[in-house]
Amino acid sequence: MTPRPTLEDQRRETLALLEAQLGSRAIGENEYRRRAEVARRGRDETELAAVRPPQTSPISRISPSSPSSRLAPAAPQRPAPAPPGSKRSTPHSPDSPDDETGFVVACLGGSLRNGTWEPPATLYSLAFMGGVELDFREAALLEGRTDVVVLALMGGVKITVPDDIDVEVNGFGFMGGFEHISRHSPDAGRPLLRIRGGAIMGGVSVKVKPARGSSPAKRLAERVRKLV
């Protein structure tokens, strides 16, 4: 008797099918982001089935390294994604870390978040006579809005964001500097990183940099694979 696929096997299968559709342009990046977020956090087979494309060939023939497999576009089975400025509404896995609030603090030292990581819905960052560096280029920013609240007190906060998400920055500088860079199109449907806060005798810097390597679609698929 063939063993029943586990939930993780079905999750990987669903993501591979979605990546194949992204590679063949059967779905766009925004739709891929929405479905991949649901598949990555889905807690049961029903949630995975709701975003899984029609499977026209065995999963063994589809792999993340061969996204050119041609699949038919999937009919929408879930409500349209929330506007980019809205909070995340995707269900979260009970096994995932607390994804509502997080803290990054540097006091008389330094703190770094980079590589493949999963930011919370709201991230608070404090640099007191030290430095904080937040690199979101490989972070799991798939849909919805992520809030970053920063305070640089006689210290510095350096934030690097990829070029495939929207950025909205609002802050103040008192005897210091708070760099304002916003790239926000309300109708774009892309993830939104909203940065707010202040710099007191310190500095906050926000830089937009392209991720290294391949096309935005391939970088997005690679980012999702690393987080599963």
Order of alpha helices (4+ residues) and beta strands (2+ residues): alpha-alpha-alpha-beta-beta-beta-beta-beta-beta-beta-beta-beta-beta-alpha
